[in-house]
Amino acid sequence: VIQAYITSSAGDKLYKNIDTNGTILTCMINYQGQLLEDGDPRYGDDDYNGNQDGETGLFDYYWFRMSQDGSETYNLYKDYAGEVQLQKVTEETELIKSSRVINIKAQHIDDLNMFQCYVVDKQVEAKAVNLFNLERSLPLTNDPNNDKE
């Protein structure tokens, strides 16, 4: 069981006029009944400040900004320069994972937004993909080519 909690360097309310340096949002994880501390290798942080190399750690992190009424959702991710970008989520959107820590600036905040981090256990995801691929490769029970009589 994974429970994710977001901590904010500015408290639990973000305002449009936040400092130009922004607000640091960090995803903290309670994994199998244990709260993981900063520096835990299961987070996958290279420098223990949320910069993830994508190869280590147990988790992938997907950040979202949502309007309070649920009408709009944006996937937040870091570009190559490390700046947070927004991508509107539609049915065709391919979500982009990010690091465990992101820096939200004034341009990322509109009225009545909520931020969320969706955490994916890489081991569970890999098992699901492998099972899907296995099921796809199995012959159908009513496949005429499967009859050996």
matplotlib code that plots the C-alpha trace (Angstrom):
import matplotlib.pyplot as plt

x = [0.0, 1.3, 0.0, 1.4, 1.4, 2.4, 4.4, 4.7, 7.4, 4.7, 2.1, -1.1, -2.4, -0.7, -1.4, -0.9, 1.5, 3.9, 7.6, 9.3, 11.5, 8.3, 7.1, 8.6, 6.1, 7.5, 5.8, 6.3, 5.4, 4.1, 5.1, 4.0, 3.2, 6.5, 7.0, 10.0, 12.4, 14.3, 17.4, 15.7, 17.0, 13.5, 12.5, 15.1, 16.6, 20.1, 20.9, 18.1, 16.5, 14.0, 16.0, 15.3, 17.4, 14.5, 16.5, 16.7, 14.0, 10.7, 8.4, 7.4, 5.8, 3.1, 2.2, -1.2, -2.8, -6.6, -9.3, -11.5, -14.6, -12.7, -13.2, -9.5, -6.5, -2.9, 0.1, 3.1, 6.6, 10.1, 11.6, 15.3, 16.2, 14.4, 11.5, 8.0, 5.8, 2.0, 0.3, -3.5, -4.8, -7.2, -8.1, -5.2, -2.6, 0.5, 1.4, 4.9, 6.5, 8.5, 10.7, 9.5, 10.0, 8.8, 9.0, 5.7, 5.9, 3.3, 2.5, 1.5, -1.2, -4.7, -7.6, -8.9, -6.3, -5.4, -2.1, -1.8, 1.1, 0.1, 2.7, 3.2, 5.0, 7.3, 7.3, 3.4, 3.3, 5.9, 3.9, 0.7, 2.4, 4.0, 0.6, -1.1, 1.6, 1.3, -2.5, -2.3, 0.1, -2.1, -4.3, -8.1, -10.0, -12.4, -9.5, -10.0, -6.2, -6.0, -8.0, -5.8, -8.5]
y = [0.0, 3.4, 6.7, 9.9, 13.2, 16.6, 19.0, 22.7, 25.2, 27.8, 25.9, 24.5, 27.6, 28.9, 32.4, 34.0, 36.6, 34.0, 34.9, 34.8, 32.0, 29.9, 27.2, 23.8, 20.9, 17.6, 14.2, 12.2, 8.5, 6.1, 2.7, -0.5, 1.3, 3.2, 6.9, 7.2, 10.0, 12.3, 10.5, 7.1, 5.3, 4.0, 7.5, 7.4, 10.8, 11.3, 14.2, 13.6, 16.9, 15.4, 15.3, 11.8, 10.0, 7.8, 4.6, 4.1, 4.1, 2.3, 5.0, 7.2, 10.6, 12.3, 15.8, 17.5, 20.9, 20.7, 23.3, 23.0, 22.1, 19.4, 20.9, 21.2, 19.2, 19.8, 17.5, 19.3, 18.2, 19.6, 20.5, 20.0, 23.2, 22.0, 24.5, 23.3, 23.1, 22.5, 20.1, 20.1, 16.6, 15.2, 11.6, 11.6, 13.1, 11.0, 11.9, 12.9, 11.9, 14.2, 14.2, 13.9, 17.6, 20.5, 24.2, 26.0, 29.6, 32.3, 31.5, 28.0, 29.2, 30.3, 30.8, 27.7, 25.2, 22.0, 20.1, 16.4, 13.9, 10.4, 7.8, 4.6, 1.6, 0.6, -3.1, -3.3, -1.4, -3.8, -6.8, -5.4, -4.7, -8.1, -9.7, -7.7, -8.8, -12.4, -12.4, -10.7, -13.4, -16.4, -18.0, -17.4, -20.4, -20.1, -19.5, -22.0, -22.2, -23.5, -26.7, -29.8, -32.4]
z = [0.0, -1.0, 0.5, -0.9, 1.0, -0.4, 1.7, 0.7, 1.7, 1.8, 3.9, 2.7, 0.8, -2.4, -3.6, -7.0, -5.4, -4.0, -3.9, -7.3, -6.1, -5.9, -3.6, -3.3, -3.4, -2.2, -2.4, 0.8, 0.8, 3.4, 1.9, 3.5, 6.8, 6.9, 6.2, 4.0, 5.1, 2.8, 1.6, 1.5, -1.7, -2.4, -3.5, -6.3, -5.7, -7.1, -4.7, -2.1, -3.1, -5.5, -8.7, -10.0, -12.5, -13.6, -13.1, -9.4, -6.8, -6.6, -7.8, -10.7, -9.9, -11.9, -10.8, -11.6, -11.2, -11.1, -11.0, -7.9, -10.0, -11.8, -15.3, -16.1, -15.3, -16.2, -16.0, -14.5, -15.5, -15.7, -19.0, -19.8, -18.0, -14.9, -15.2, -14.5, -17.6, -17.9, -20.3, -20.5, -19.9, -22.4, -23.4, -25.9, -23.5, -22.8, -19.2, -18.5, -15.2, -13.1, -10.0, -6.5, -5.8, -8.0, -7.7, -8.3, -9.4, -9.6, -13.3, -12.3, -9.9, -10.9, -8.5, -6.8, -8.0, -6.3, -6.7, -6.6, -7.0, -8.4, -7.4, -9.4, -7.9, -10.8, -9.7, -9.8, -13.1, -14.7, -13.5, -15.0, -18.4, -18.4, -17.7, -20.4, -22.9, -21.9, -22.2, -25.6, -26.8, -25.7, -28.3, -28.0, -26.8, -29.8, -32.3, -35.2, -35.6, -32.0, -32.7, -32.9, -33.6]

ax = plt.figure().add_subplot(projection="3d")
ax.plot(x, y, z, "-o")
ax.set_aspect("equal")
plt.show()
